[in-house]
Each structure stands twice: as C-alpha cells, then as structure tokens.
C-alpha cells in the first residue's frame, strides 16, 4: 500500500470526509464541512495536517516528528512518509477533530457522529 493509499484510507474513514482535488488531480485534499483537514501533494513526500495551534506545530517540528508544511499556516505540519500507522492515524484524526470543532454548530450537527476510543 502506498503512502497516499494509507492517507486516503485513514482520512476517508472520518465521518463526513470528502476527497477533493482543488489544485489538480495530483493533490488529494480531504475536507470536512468544506474545510481542508489534510492534503497530500504530487511532488513533495509527506502529508500536511492541521495541529490545534502554532505551539503544537512547533513542538512536533522541534521533536523531528514533522516538518513545516509549505504554503500553509504555521499551525500546519507535514508528516513524513516514514510515520508509522499509529502516528499517521493520530495526526490525521487530530487534524480532522481540530477542523471539525471550528465549524459552525449547524455544520457540526449535520455531520455523522465521530466515535472516539
């Protein structure tokens, strides 16, 4: 399974997640409520995800768990292709939850429930 396949399987399992190609077919962007929560590009390896805040992004970058996500706000990081399934799933889930929590209450209510463990 390719890294893109791994990302798409995880992101596609999130309630209400929608795959879009806002730039071109080489970019897979997953959205919830019309807001992007993960993006994988055509050239650079890794997947860009949102963190809850700039401080979390900085900590992940300093710890070597991620790098700065080019073209995104400082609260976004790029998770490397070498991330194991648990780390990749966790980063995508945190990104999804962060974006979902920022939606209007009406938009959140329209989405299927997310079961957490």
C-alpha positions as CSV (number, residue, x, y, z in Angstrom):
1,X,0.0,0.0,0.0
2,X,1.4,3.4,-1.0
3,X,1.7,6.3,1.4
4,X,-1.1,8.1,-0.5
5,X,-3.3,5.0,-0.1
6,X,-2.6,4.9,3.6
7,X,-3.5,8.6,4.0
8,X,-6.6,8.2,1.9
9,X,-7.8,5.1,3.8
10,X,-7.4,6.9,7.1
11,X,-8.9,10.3,6.1
12,X,-11.7,8.6,4.1
13,X,-12.8,6.8,7.2
14,X,-13.6,10.1,9.0
15,X,-17.3,10.8,9.3
16,X,-18.4,13.3,6.6
17,X,-14.9,13.4,5.0
18,X,-14.9,14.4,1.3
19,X,-12.0,13.9,-1.2
20,X,-11.4,16.9,-3.4
21,X,-8.7,18.0,-5.9
22,X,-8.7,21.8,-5.5
23,X,-5.4,22.3,-7.3
24,X,-5.1,19.4,-9.8
25,X,-5.5,15.6,-9.8
26,X,-2.1,15.2,-8.2
27,X,-3.2,16.8,-4.9
28,X,-5.6,14.9,-2.7
29,X,-7.3,17.2,-0.2
30,X,-9.7,15.8,2.4
31,X,-12.3,18.2,3.8
32,X,-15.0,18.1,6.4
33,X,-17.7,20.7,6.3
34,X,-16.0,22.2,3.3
35,X,-12.7,22.9,5.3
36,X,-9.5,21.0,4.5
37,X,-8.0,18.8,7.2
38,X,-5.4,17.0,5.2
39,X,-3.6,17.5,1.9
40,X,-1.1,15.3,0.1
41,X,0.7,16.7,-2.9
42,X,2.0,15.5,-6.2
43,X,5.7,16.1,-5.7
44,X,6.9,16.6,-2.0
45,X,6.7,13.4,0.1
46,X,4.5,13.5,3.2
47,X,1.0,14.8,4.2
48,X,0.1,18.2,5.5
49,X,-2.2,18.2,8.6
50,X,-3.5,20.9,10.9
51,X,-2.5,21.0,14.5
52,X,-4.5,22.6,17.3
53,X,-2.1,25.6,17.5
54,X,1.2,27.0,16.4
55,X,2.8,25.8,19.6
56,X,1.9,22.2,18.9
57,X,3.2,22.5,15.4
58,X,6.5,24.0,16.7
59,X,6.9,21.1,19.2
60,X,6.3,18.5,16.5
61,X,8.9,20.1,14.3
62,X,11.4,20.5,17.1
63,X,10.9,16.9,18.1
64,X,11.6,15.8,14.5
65,X,8.1,14.2,14.2
66,X,7.1,16.6,11.4
67,X,8.4,19.5,9.3
68,X,6.9,22.9,8.3
69,X,4.1,22.4,5.8
70,X,5.0,24.7,2.8
71,X,2.2,27.1,1.7
72,X,0.1,26.5,4.8
73,X,-0.3,28.5,8.0
74,X,2.2,27.9,10.8
75,X,-0.3,25.6,12.6
76,X,0.0,23.1,9.8
77,X,2.8,20.5,9.7
78,X,4.0,17.9,7.2
79,X,4.1,14.3,8.5
80,X,6.7,12.3,6.7
81,X,6.1,9.1,4.7
82,X,8.1,7.2,7.3
83,X,5.5,7.8,10.0
84,X,4.0,4.5,11.3
85,X,0.3,3.8,11.0
86,X,-0.4,4.8,14.6
87,X,1.3,8.2,14.3
88,X,-0.2,8.9,10.9
89,X,-3.7,7.9,12.1
90,X,-3.3,10.1,15.2
91,X,-2.1,13.2,13.3
92,X,-4.9,12.9,10.7
93,X,-7.5,12.4,13.5
94,X,-6.3,15.4,15.4
95,X,-6.4,17.5,12.3
96,X,-9.9,16.3,11.5
97,X,-11.1,17.0,15.1
98,X,-9.5,20.4,15.1
99,X,-11.1,21.5,11.8
100,X,-14.5,19.9,12.7
101,X,-14.5,21.7,16.1
102,X,-14.1,25.0,14.2
103,X,-17.2,24.5,12.1
104,X,-20.4,26.3,13.0
105,X,-22.7,24.3,15.3
106,X,-25.1,23.9,12.5
107,X,-22.4,22.4,10.2
108,X,-21.2,20.1,13.0
109,X,-24.8,18.9,13.7
110,X,-25.2,18.0,10.0
111,X,-22.2,15.6,10.2
112,X,-22.3,12.0,11.2
113,X,-21.1,11.4,14.8
114,X,-17.4,10.6,15.3
115,X,-16.8,7.7,17.6
116,X,-13.5,8.0,19.5
117,X,-11.7,5.4,21.5
